[in-house]
Amino acid sequence: MNDICVRWQCTGVKGQREIWEREYASPDPLWRGPAPNTVPGEGRVLELGCGNGKTLSSLVRHSGEVIGLDHSINALHQCPPGPSLVRGDILRLPFQDERFDTVLLHHVLQHLYADERELAIGEVRRVLRPGGTLSIRTFSVRDMRFGKGEEVERNTFRRGNGLIYHYFEADELRALLSPLVEMELRESVVETRFAKGSVRAELVGTFQR
């Protein structure tokens, strides 16, 4: 079992914490699929919302310090050995200013409300060193699941399990991340086998402080 450092002062995430614990305790988890082949990362690397460690597993050979943070204790217990694990709050990161060279924010922002997204990005900017890099992935409004559930904010929908999903437009994401400098932002669109014309669409980007 991994050693997990608990630095826990929960300010969110607006009633969803218990849902995530339940989902990660399920024998049939929502999140499947292989780990990514390559993950950007230099120097001290922090992955926010690391979940059960699918992306962390691609960082275990990284020569620098790697830390995964999540608010779900059930998720962290499923992470691969190697990286340091912290149970903490993305809205109030338990790290010193300018601590990290790289921050990964993969499919996390989409599960936050608008005010929480602002807080989370403020924390990302705080812990990134000058010249540090943010790697981000999040759903696009072109994704086939856009519109599913109850709309609770613009382009934000609550699904039947209680989790929220926000779908971004590119300019919206750029505005949220400002004044970080855009190095790359593209939309990745992959047709699925479920129905002709249905696609999984996400925005993939790299920004620099």
Biotite code that builds the C-alpha atoms (Angstrom):
import biotite.structure as struc

atoms = struc.array([
    struc.Atom([0.000, 0.000, 0.000], chain_id="A", res_id=1, res_name="MET", atom_name="CA", element="C"),
    struc.Atom([1.248, 3.503, -0.801], chain_id="A", res_id=2, res_name="ASN", atom_name="CA", element="C"),
    struc.Atom([2.235, 5.949, 1.907], chain_id="A", res_id=3, res_name="ASP", atom_name="CA", element="C"),
    struc.Atom([-0.191, 8.869, 1.726], chain_id="A", res_id=4, res_name="ILE", atom_name="CA", element="C"),
    struc.Atom([0.445, 12.254, 3.257], chain_id="A", res_id=5, res_name="CYS", atom_name="CA", element="C"),
    struc.Atom([-2.784, 13.882, 4.420], chain_id="A", res_id=6, res_name="VAL", atom_name="CA", element="C"),
    struc.Atom([-2.826, 17.661, 4.190], chain_id="A", res_id=7, res_name="ARG", atom_name="CA", element="C"),
    struc.Atom([-6.543, 18.108, 4.348], chain_id="A", res_id=8, res_name="TRP", atom_name="CA", element="C"),
    struc.Atom([-8.498, 21.318, 4.602], chain_id="A", res_id=9, res_name="GLN", atom_name="CA", element="C"),
    struc.Atom([-11.516, 20.777, 2.421], chain_id="A", res_id=10, res_name="CYS", atom_name="CA", element="C"),
    struc.Atom([-13.107, 23.902, 0.957], chain_id="A", res_id=11, res_name="THR", atom_name="CA", element="C"),
    struc.Atom([-14.947, 22.014, -1.821], chain_id="A", res_id=12, res_name="GLY", atom_name="CA", element="C"),
    struc.Atom([-15.784, 20.440, -4.068], chain_id="A", res_id=13, res_name="VAL", atom_name="CA", element="C"),
    struc.Atom([-19.437, 21.488, -3.489], chain_id="A", res_id=14, res_name="LYS", atom_name="CA", element="C"),
    struc.Atom([-20.887, 18.228, -2.254], chain_id="A", res_id=15, res_name="GLY", atom_name="CA", element="C"),
    struc.Atom([-19.086, 15.970, -4.733], chain_id="A", res_id=16, res_name="GLN", atom_name="CA", element="C"),
    struc.Atom([-16.394, 14.592, -2.436], chain_id="A", res_id=17, res_name="ARG", atom_name="CA", element="C"),
    struc.Atom([-18.577, 11.754, -1.135], chain_id="A", res_id=18, res_name="GLU", atom_name="CA", element="C"),
    struc.Atom([-19.623, 10.830, -4.679], chain_id="A", res_id=19, res_name="ILE", atom_name="CA", element="C"),
    struc.Atom([-16.013, 10.498, -5.796], chain_id="A", res_id=20, res_name="TRP", atom_name="CA", element="C"),
    struc.Atom([-15.219, 8.298, -2.794], chain_id="A", res_id=21, res_name="GLU", atom_name="CA", element="C"),
    struc.Atom([-18.124, 6.042, -3.684], chain_id="A", res_id=22, res_name="ARG", atom_name="CA", element="C"),
    struc.Atom([-17.119, 5.858, -7.339], chain_id="A", res_id=23, res_name="GLU", atom_name="CA", element="C"),
    struc.Atom([-13.504, 4.977, -6.563], chain_id="A", res_id=24, res_name="TYR", atom_name="CA", element="C"),
    struc.Atom([-14.636, 2.316, -4.095], chain_id="A", res_id=25, res_name="ALA", atom_name="CA", element="C"),
    struc.Atom([-16.751, 0.657, -6.781], chain_id="A", res_id=26, res_name="SER", atom_name="CA", element="C"),
    struc.Atom([-15.533, -2.647, -8.260], chain_id="A", res_id=27, res_name="PRO", atom_name="CA", element="C"),
    struc.Atom([-16.656, -1.300, -11.653], chain_id="A", res_id=28, res_name="ASP", atom_name="CA", element="C"),
    struc.Atom([-14.984, 2.133, -11.852], chain_id="A", res_id=29, res_name="PRO", atom_name="CA", element="C"),
    struc.Atom([-15.934, 4.774, -14.388], chain_id="A", res_id=30, res_name="LEU", atom_name="CA", element="C"),
    struc.Atom([-12.353, 5.370, -15.484], chain_id="A", res_id=31, res_name="TRP", atom_name="CA", element="C"),
    struc.Atom([-10.793, 2.666, -17.584], chain_id="A", res_id=32, res_name="ARG", atom_name="CA", element="C"),
    struc.Atom([-8.401, 2.479, -20.486], chain_id="A", res_id=33, res_name="GLY", atom_name="CA", element="C"),
    struc.Atom([-4.622, 2.366, -20.795], chain_id="A", res_id=34, res_name="PRO", atom_name="CA", element="C"),
    struc.Atom([-2.235, 4.891, -19.350], chain_id="A", res_id=35, res_name="ALA", atom_name="CA", element="C"),
    struc.Atom([-0.973, 7.546, -21.768], chain_id="A", res_id=36, res_name="PRO", atom_name="CA", element="C"),
    struc.Atom([2.255, 6.591, -23.541], chain_id="A", res_id=37, res_name="ASN", atom_name="CA", element="C"),
    struc.Atom([3.976, 9.878, -22.825], chain_id="A", res_id=38, res_name="THR", atom_name="CA", element="C"),
    struc.Atom([3.293, 12.571, -20.265], chain_id="A", res_id=39, res_name="VAL", atom_name="CA", element="C"),
    struc.Atom([5.016, 15.968, -20.265], chain_id="A", res_id=40, res_name="PRO", atom_name="CA", element="C"),
    struc.Atom([7.037, 16.613, -17.184], chain_id="A", res_id=41, res_name="GLY", atom_name="CA", element="C"),
    struc.Atom([10.323, 18.185, -16.165], chain_id="A", res_id=42, res_name="GLU", atom_name="CA", element="C"),
    struc.Atom([11.893, 18.818, -12.792], chain_id="A", res_id=43, res_name="GLY", atom_name="CA", element="C"),
    struc.Atom([9.433, 18.708, -9.906], chain_id="A", res_id=44, res_name="ARG", atom_name="CA", element="C"),
    struc.Atom([6.105, 17.455, -11.236], chain_id="A", res_id=45, res_name="VAL", atom_name="CA", element="C"),
    struc.Atom([2.701, 17.761, -9.573], chain_id="A", res_id=46, res_name="LEU", atom_name="CA", element="C"),
    struc.Atom([-0.386, 16.003, -10.907], chain_id="A", res_id=47, res_name="GLU", atom_name="CA", element="C"),
    struc.Atom([-3.607, 17.501, -9.557], chain_id="A", res_id=48, res_name="LEU", atom_name="CA", element="C"),
    struc.Atom([-6.626, 15.231, -9.362], chain_id="A", res_id=49, res_name="GLY", atom_name="CA", element="C"),
    struc.Atom([-4.461, 12.182, -9.989], chain_id="A", res_id=50, res_name="CYS", atom_name="CA", element="C"),
    struc.Atom([-7.339, 9.786, -9.256], chain_id="A", res_id=51, res_name="GLY", atom_name="CA", element="C"),
    struc.Atom([-6.284, 6.149, -9.287], chain_id="A", res_id=52, res_name="ASN", atom_name="CA", element="C"),
    struc.Atom([-2.942, 6.974, -10.877], chain_id="A", res_id=53, res_name="GLY", atom_name="CA", element="C"),
    struc.Atom([-3.472, 6.158, -14.552], chain_id="A", res_id=54, res_name="LYS", atom_name="CA", element="C"),
    struc.Atom([-1.373, 9.135, -15.614], chain_id="A", res_id=55, res_name="THR", atom_name="CA", element="C"),
    struc.Atom([1.016, 8.802, -12.663], chain_id="A", res_id=56, res_name="LEU", atom_name="CA", element="C"),
    struc.Atom([1.920, 5.329, -13.925], chain_id="A", res_id=57, res_name="SER", atom_name="CA", element="C"),
    struc.Atom([3.502, 7.010, -16.961], chain_id="A", res_id=58, res_name="SER", atom_name="CA", element="C"),
    struc.Atom([5.647, 9.186, -14.687], chain_id="A", res_id=59, res_name="LEU", atom_name="CA", element="C"),
    struc.Atom([7.188, 6.492, -12.494], chain_id="A", res_id=60, res_name="VAL", atom_name="CA", element="C"),
    struc.Atom([10.388, 6.507, -14.573], chain_id="A", res_id=61, res_name="ARG", atom_name="CA", element="C"),
    struc.Atom([10.693, 10.282, -14.273], chain_id="A", res_id=62, res_name="HIS", atom_name="CA", element="C"),
    struc.Atom([14.046, 11.203, -12.733], chain_id="A", res_id=63, res_name="SER", atom_name="CA", element="C"),
    struc.Atom([12.753, 14.135, -10.697], chain_id="A", res_id=64, res_name="GLY", atom_name="CA", element="C"),
    struc.Atom([10.274, 14.484, -7.856], chain_id="A", res_id=65, res_name="GLU", atom_name="CA", element="C"),
    struc.Atom([6.705, 13.398, -8.729], chain_id="A", res_id=66, res_name="VAL", atom_name="CA", element="C"),
    struc.Atom([3.715, 14.137, -6.496], chain_id="A", res_id=67, res_name="ILE", atom_name="CA", element="C"),
    struc.Atom([0.113, 13.116, -7.062], chain_id="A", res_id=68, res_name="GLY", atom_name="CA", element="C"),
    struc.Atom([-2.682, 14.945, -5.244], chain_id="A", res_id=69, res_name="LEU", atom_name="CA", element="C"),
    struc.Atom([-6.320, 13.952, -4.951], chain_id="A", res_id=70, res_name="ASP", atom_name="CA", element="C"),
    struc.Atom([-9.110, 14.484, -2.421], chain_id="A", res_id=71, res_name="HIS", atom_name="CA", element="C"),
    struc.Atom([-10.259, 10.845, -2.639], chain_id="A", res_id=72, res_name="SER", atom_name="CA", element="C"),
    struc.Atom([-8.526, 8.467, -0.244], chain_id="A", res_id=73, res_name="ILE", atom_name="CA", element="C"),
    struc.Atom([-10.022, 5.500, -2.118], chain_id="A", res_id=74, res_name="ASN", atom_name="CA", element="C"),
    struc.Atom([-8.441, 6.742, -5.346], chain_id="A", res_id=75, res_name="ALA", atom_name="CA", element="C"),
    struc.Atom([-5.023, 7.275, -3.794], chain_id="A", res_id=76, res_name="LEU", atom_name="CA", element="C"),
    struc.Atom([-4.956, 3.747, -2.388], chain_id="A", res_id=77, res_name="HIS", atom_name="CA", element="C"),
    struc.Atom([-5.166, 2.473, -5.982], chain_id="A", res_id=78, res_name="GLN", atom_name="CA", element="C"),
    struc.Atom([-2.218, 4.511, -7.276], chain_id="A", res_id=79, res_name="CYS", atom_name="CA", element="C"),
    struc.Atom([0.980, 2.806, -8.468], chain_id="A", res_id=80, res_name="PRO", atom_name="CA", element="C"),
    struc.Atom([4.042, 2.786, -6.212], chain_id="A", res_id=81, res_name="PRO", atom_name="CA", element="C"),
    struc.Atom([6.729, 5.374, -6.769], chain_id="A", res_id=82, res_name="GLY", atom_name="CA", element="C"),
    struc.Atom([5.277, 8.888, -6.730], chain_id="A", res_id=83, res_name="PRO", atom_name="CA", element="C"),
    struc.Atom([4.600, 10.668, -3.470], chain_id="A", res_id=84, res_name="SER", atom_name="CA", element="C"),
    struc.Atom([0.874, 10.884, -2.760], chain_id="A", res_id=85, res_name="LEU", atom_name="CA", element="C"),
    struc.Atom([-0.946, 13.685, -0.986], chain_id="A", res_id=86, res_name="VAL", atom_name="CA", element="C"),
    struc.Atom([-4.577, 13.810, 0.029], chain_id="A", res_id=87, res_name="ARG", atom_name="CA", element="C"),
    struc.Atom([-5.447, 17.457, -0.326], chain_id="A", res_id=88, res_name="GLY", atom_name="CA", element="C"),
    struc.Atom([-7.712, 20.091, -1.792], chain_id="A", res_id=89, res_name="ASP", atom_name="CA", element="C"),
    struc.Atom([-7.140, 21.523, -5.269], chain_id="A", res_id=90, res_name="ILE", atom_name="CA", element="C"),
    struc.Atom([-8.774, 24.769, -4.150], chain_id="A", res_id=91, res_name="LEU", atom_name="CA", element="C"),
    struc.Atom([-6.231, 25.224, -1.377], chain_id="A", res_id=92, res_name="ARG", atom_name="CA", element="C"),
    struc.Atom([-3.030, 23.454, -2.317], chain_id="A", res_id=93, res_name="LEU", atom_name="CA", element="C"),
    struc.Atom([-0.788, 22.448, 0.594], chain_id="A", res_id=94, res_name="PRO", atom_name="CA", element="C"),
    struc.Atom([2.436, 23.513, -1.151], chain_id="A", res_id=95, res_name="PHE", atom_name="CA", element="C"),
    struc.Atom([4.764, 26.487, -1.014], chain_id="A", res_id=96, res_name="GLN", atom_name="CA", element="C"),
    struc.Atom([4.746, 29.167, -3.701], chain_id="A", res_id=97, res_name="ASP", atom_name="CA", element="C"),
    struc.Atom([6.724, 28.434, -6.893], chain_id="A", res_id=98, res_name="GLU", atom_name="CA", element="C"),
    struc.Atom([7.450, 24.846, -5.841], chain_id="A", res_id=99, res_name="ARG", atom_name="CA", element="C"),
    struc.Atom([6.903, 22.983, -9.139], chain_id="A", res_id=100, res_name="PHE", atom_name="CA", element="C"),
    struc.Atom([8.400, 22.994, -12.622], chain_id="A", res_id=101, res_name="ASP", atom_name="CA", element="C"),
    struc.Atom([5.435, 21.158, -14.151], chain_id="A", res_id=102, res_name="THR", atom_name="CA", element="C"),
    struc.Atom([1.777, 20.857, -13.134], chain_id="A", res_id=103, res_name="VAL", atom_name="CA", element="C"),
    struc.Atom([-0.565, 18.348, -14.792], chain_id="A", res_id=104, res_name="LEU", atom_name="CA", element="C"),
    struc.Atom([-4.251, 19.191, -14.800], chain_id="A", res_id=105, res_name="LEU", atom_name="CA", element="C"),
    struc.Atom([-5.822, 16.382, -16.812], chain_id="A", res_id=106, res_name="HIS", atom_name="CA", element="C"),
    struc.Atom([-9.616, 16.074, -16.800], chain_id="A", res_id=107, res_name="HIS", atom_name="CA", element="C"),
    struc.Atom([-10.040, 17.907, -13.523], chain_id="A", res_id=108, res_name="VAL", atom_name="CA", element="C"),
    struc.Atom([-11.358, 21.391, -14.329], chain_id="A", res_id=109, res_name="LEU", atom_name="CA", element="C"),
    struc.Atom([-14.437, 19.890, -15.978], chain_id="A", res_id=110, res_name="GLN", atom_name="CA", element="C"),
    struc.Atom([-15.622, 18.623, -12.570], chain_id="A", res_id=111, res_name="HIS", atom_name="CA", element="C"),
    struc.Atom([-15.546, 22.078, -10.941], chain_id="A", res_id=112, res_name="LEU", atom_name="CA", element="C"),
    struc.Atom([-18.055, 24.902, -10.871], chain_id="A", res_id=113, res_name="TYR", atom_name="CA", element="C"),
    struc.Atom([-17.088, 28.270, -12.378], chain_id="A", res_id=114, res_name="ALA", atom_name="CA", element="C"),
    struc.Atom([-15.956, 29.864, -9.106], chain_id="A", res_id=115, res_name="ASP", atom_name="CA", element="C"),
    struc.Atom([-14.003, 26.722, -8.186], chain_id="A", res_id=116, res_name="GLU", atom_name="CA", element="C"),
    struc.Atom([-12.239, 26.734, -11.545], chain_id="A", res_id=117, res_name="ARG", atom_name="CA", element="C"),
    struc.Atom([-11.022, 30.269, -10.862], chain_id="A", res_id=118, res_name="GLU", atom_name="CA", element="C"),
    struc.Atom([-9.710, 29.260, -7.431], chain_id="A", res_id=119, res_name="LEU", atom_name="CA", element="C"),
    struc.Atom([-8.003, 26.146, -8.778], chain_id="A", res_id=120, res_name="ALA", atom_name="CA", element="C"),
    struc.Atom([-6.176, 28.021, -11.541], chain_id="A", res_id=121, res_name="ILE", atom_name="CA", element="C"),
    struc.Atom([-5.109, 30.682, -9.050], chain_id="A", res_id=122, res_name="GLY", atom_name="CA", element="C"),
    struc.Atom([-3.519, 27.917, -6.990], chain_id="A", res_id=123, res_name="GLU", atom_name="CA", element="C"),
    struc.Atom([-1.838, 26.437, -10.069], chain_id="A", res_id=124, res_name="VAL", atom_name="CA", element="C"),
    struc.Atom([-0.270, 29.798, -10.899], chain_id="A", res_id=125, res_name="ARG", atom_name="CA", element="C"),
    struc.Atom([0.877, 30.158, -7.304], chain_id="A", res_id=126, res_name="ARG", atom_name="CA", element="C"),
    struc.Atom([2.722, 26.824, -7.080], chain_id="A", res_id=127, res_name="VAL", atom_name="CA", element="C"),
    struc.Atom([4.296, 27.003, -10.567], chain_id="A", res_id=128, res_name="LEU", atom_name="CA", element="C"),
    struc.Atom([7.777, 28.486, -10.681], chain_id="A", res_id=129, res_name="ARG", atom_name="CA", element="C"),
    struc.Atom([8.438, 31.286, -13.192], chain_id="A", res_id=130, res_name="PRO", atom_name="CA", element="C"),
    struc.Atom([8.937, 29.577, -16.546], chain_id="A", res_id=131, res_name="GLY", atom_name="CA", element="C"),
    struc.Atom([7.102, 26.484, -15.271], chain_id="A", res_id=132, res_name="GLY", atom_name="CA", element="C"),
    struc.Atom([4.673, 24.558, -17.452], chain_id="A", res_id=133, res_name="THR", atom_name="CA", element="C"),
    struc.Atom([1.014, 23.620, -17.082], chain_id="A", res_id=134, res_name="LEU", atom_name="CA", element="C"),
    struc.Atom([-0.207, 20.613, -19.075], chain_id="A", res_id=135, res_name="SER", atom_name="CA", element="C"),
    struc.Atom([-3.984, 20.608, -19.394], chain_id="A", res_id=136, res_name="ILE", atom_name="CA", element="C"),
    struc.Atom([-6.639, 18.318, -20.858], chain_id="A", res_id=137, res_name="ARG", atom_name="CA", element="C"),
    struc.Atom([-10.379, 18.888, -20.565], chain_id="A", res_id=138, res_name="THR", atom_name="CA", element="C"),
    struc.Atom([-13.601, 18.149, -22.461], chain_id="A", res_id=139, res_name="PHE", atom_name="CA", element="C"),
    struc.Atom([-14.625, 20.292, -25.413], chain_id="A", res_id=140, res_name="SER", atom_name="CA", element="C"),
    struc.Atom([-18.168, 21.425, -26.247], chain_id="A", res_id=141, res_name="VAL", atom_name="CA", element="C"),
    struc.Atom([-17.957, 19.121, -29.279], chain_id="A", res_id=142, res_name="ARG", atom_name="CA", element="C"),
    struc.Atom([-17.781, 16.011, -27.098], chain_id="A", res_id=143, res_name="ASP", atom_name="CA", element="C"),
    struc.Atom([-20.639, 13.558, -27.656], chain_id="A", res_id=144, res_name="MET", atom_name="CA", element="C"),
    struc.Atom([-21.630, 13.773, -23.980], chain_id="A", res_id=145, res_name="ARG", atom_name="CA", element="C"),
    struc.Atom([-22.227, 17.522, -24.082], chain_id="A", res_id=146, res_name="PHE", atom_name="CA", element="C"),
    struc.Atom([-25.757, 18.296, -22.904], chain_id="A", res_id=147, res_name="GLY", atom_name="CA", element="C"),
    struc.Atom([-26.310, 15.070, -20.981], chain_id="A", res_id=148, res_name="LYS", atom_name="CA", element="C"),
    struc.Atom([-27.869, 15.669, -17.570], chain_id="A", res_id=149, res_name="GLY", atom_name="CA", element="C"),
    struc.Atom([-29.258, 18.740, -15.824], chain_id="A", res_id=150, res_name="GLU", atom_name="CA", element="C"),
    struc.Atom([-27.630, 22.037, -16.802], chain_id="A", res_id=151, res_name="GLU", atom_name="CA", element="C"),
    struc.Atom([-26.546, 23.763, -13.576], chain_id="A", res_id=152, res_name="VAL", atom_name="CA", element="C"),
    struc.Atom([-24.342, 26.455, -15.112], chain_id="A", res_id=153, res_name="GLU", atom_name="CA", element="C"),
    struc.Atom([-23.561, 27.432, -18.691], chain_id="A", res_id=154, res_name="ARG", atom_name="CA", element="C"),
    struc.Atom([-22.198, 24.313, -20.438], chain_id="A", res_id=155, res_name="ASN", atom_name="CA", element="C"),
    struc.Atom([-22.074, 22.493, -17.073], chain_id="A", res_id=156, res_name="THR", atom_name="CA", element="C"),
    struc.Atom([-24.273, 19.443, -16.514], chain_id="A", res_id=157, res_name="PHE", atom_name="CA", element="C"),
    struc.Atom([-24.998, 17.267, -13.497], chain_id="A", res_id=158, res_name="ARG", atom_name="CA", element="C"),
    struc.Atom([-25.200, 13.612, -14.453], chain_id="A", res_id=159, res_name="ARG", atom_name="CA", element="C"),
    struc.Atom([-27.377, 10.985, -12.795], chain_id="A", res_id=160, res_name="GLY", atom_name="CA", element="C"),
    struc.Atom([-24.604, 9.963, -10.407], chain_id="A", res_id=161, res_name="ASN", atom_name="CA", element="C"),
    struc.Atom([-24.392, 13.531, -9.090], chain_id="A", res_id=162, res_name="GLY", atom_name="CA", element="C"),
    struc.Atom([-21.056, 14.460, -10.677], chain_id="A", res_id=163, res_name="LEU", atom_name="CA", element="C"),
    struc.Atom([-20.817, 17.602, -12.769], chain_id="A", res_id=164, res_name="ILE", atom_name="CA", element="C"),
    struc.Atom([-19.181, 17.920, -16.187], chain_id="A", res_id=165, res_name="TYR", atom_name="CA", element="C"),
    struc.Atom([-18.240, 21.228, -17.766], chain_id="A", res_id=166, res_name="HIS", atom_name="CA", element="C"),
    struc.Atom([-17.455, 21.467, -21.483], chain_id="A", res_id=167, res_name="TYR", atom_name="CA", element="C"),
    struc.Atom([-15.038, 24.164, -22.594], chain_id="A", res_id=168, res_name="PHE", atom_name="CA", element="C"),
    struc.Atom([-14.732, 26.401, -25.603], chain_id="A", res_id=169, res_name="GLU", atom_name="CA", element="C"),
    struc.Atom([-11.129, 27.168, -26.528], chain_id="A", res_id=170, res_name="ALA", atom_name="CA", element="C"),
    struc.Atom([-11.358, 30.918, -25.883], chain_id="A", res_id=171, res_name="ASP", atom_name="CA", element="C"),
    struc.Atom([-13.043, 30.290, -22.538], chain_id="A", res_id=172, res_name="GLU", atom_name="CA", element="C"),
    struc.Atom([-10.125, 28.102, -21.466], chain_id="A", res_id=173, res_name="LEU", atom_name="CA", element="C"),
    struc.Atom([-7.592, 30.673, -22.658], chain_id="A", res_id=174, res_name="ARG", atom_name="CA", element="C"),
    struc.Atom([-9.330, 33.391, -20.633], chain_id="A", res_id=175, res_name="ALA", atom_name="CA", element="C"),
    struc.Atom([-9.426, 31.203, -17.524], chain_id="A", res_id=176, res_name="LEU", atom_name="CA", element="C"),
    struc.Atom([-5.699, 30.434, -17.736], chain_id="A", res_id=177, res_name="LEU", atom_name="CA", element="C"),
    struc.Atom([-4.596, 34.024, -18.390], chain_id="A", res_id=178, res_name="SER", atom_name="CA", element="C"),
    struc.Atom([-1.991, 35.412, -17.724], chain_id="A", res_id=179, res_name="PRO", atom_name="CA", element="C"),
    struc.Atom([-0.286, 32.065, -18.327], chain_id="A", res_id=180, res_name="LEU", atom_name="CA", element="C"),
    struc.Atom([1.259, 32.089, -21.801], chain_id="A", res_id=181, res_name="VAL", atom_name="CA", element="C"),
    struc.Atom([-0.206, 29.710, -24.361], chain_id="A", res_id=182, res_name="GLU", atom_name="CA", element="C"),
    struc.Atom([2.413, 27.433, -25.899], chain_id="A", res_id=183, res_name="MET", atom_name="CA", element="C"),
    struc.Atom([-0.094, 25.112, -27.571], chain_id="A", res_id=184, res_name="GLU", atom_name="CA", element="C"),
    struc.Atom([-3.838, 24.541, -27.512], chain_id="A", res_id=185, res_name="LEU", atom_name="CA", element="C"),
    struc.Atom([-5.554, 22.116, -29.839], chain_id="A", res_id=186, res_name="ARG", atom_name="CA", element="C"),
    struc.Atom([-8.724, 20.108, -30.003], chain_id="A", res_id=187, res_name="GLU", atom_name="CA", element="C"),
    struc.Atom([-8.365, 16.341, -30.138], chain_id="A", res_id=188, res_name="SER", atom_name="CA", element="C"),
    struc.Atom([-11.375, 14.685, -31.767], chain_id="A", res_id=189, res_name="VAL", atom_name="CA", element="C"),
    struc.Atom([-11.707, 10.898, -31.988], chain_id="A", res_id=190, res_name="VAL", atom_name="CA", element="C"),
    struc.Atom([-14.685, 9.153, -33.537], chain_id="A", res_id=191, res_name="GLU", atom_name="CA", element="C"),
    struc.Atom([-16.154, 6.434, -31.338], chain_id="A", res_id=192, res_name="THR", atom_name="CA", element="C"),
    struc.Atom([-17.459, 3.029, -32.259], chain_id="A", res_id=193, res_name="ARG", atom_name="CA", element="C"),
    struc.Atom([-20.724, 3.559, -30.372], chain_id="A", res_id=194, res_name="PHE", atom_name="CA", element="C"),
    struc.Atom([-22.587, 5.570, -32.997], chain_id="A", res_id=195, res_name="ALA", atom_name="CA", element="C"),
    struc.Atom([-21.674, 6.953, -36.385], chain_id="A", res_id=196, res_name="LYS", atom_name="CA", element="C"),
    struc.Atom([-20.643, 10.580, -36.119], chain_id="A", res_id=197, res_name="GLY", atom_name="CA", element="C"),
    struc.Atom([-20.263, 10.570, -32.322], chain_id="A", res_id=198, res_name="SER", atom_name="CA", element="C"),
    struc.Atom([-16.896, 11.832, -31.091], chain_id="A", res_id=199, res_name="VAL", atom_name="CA", element="C"),
    struc.Atom([-14.880, 12.202, -27.956], chain_id="A", res_id=200, res_name="ARG", atom_name="CA", element="C"),
    struc.Atom([-13.493, 15.730, -28.036], chain_id="A", res_id=201, res_name="ALA", atom_name="CA", element="C"),
    struc.Atom([-11.056, 17.359, -25.655], chain_id="A", res_id=202, res_name="GLU", atom_name="CA", element="C"),
    struc.Atom([-8.878, 20.447, -25.517], chain_id="A", res_id=203, res_name="LEU", atom_name="CA", element="C"),
    struc.Atom([-5.207, 19.633, -25.024], chain_id="A", res_id=204, res_name="VAL", atom_name="CA", element="C"),
    struc.Atom([-2.795, 22.398, -24.170], chain_id="A", res_id=205, res_name="GLY", atom_name="CA", element="C"),
    struc.Atom([0.478, 23.566, -22.700], chain_id="A", res_id=206, res_name="THR", atom_name="CA", element="C"),
    struc.Atom([0.786, 26.927, -20.946], chain_id="A", res_id=207, res_name="PHE", atom_name="CA", element="C"),
    struc.Atom([3.747, 28.580, -19.306], chain_id="A", res_id=208, res_name="GLN", atom_name="CA", element="C"),
    struc.Atom([4.019, 30.879, -16.342], chain_id="A", res_id=209, res_name="ARG", atom_name="CA", element="C"),
])
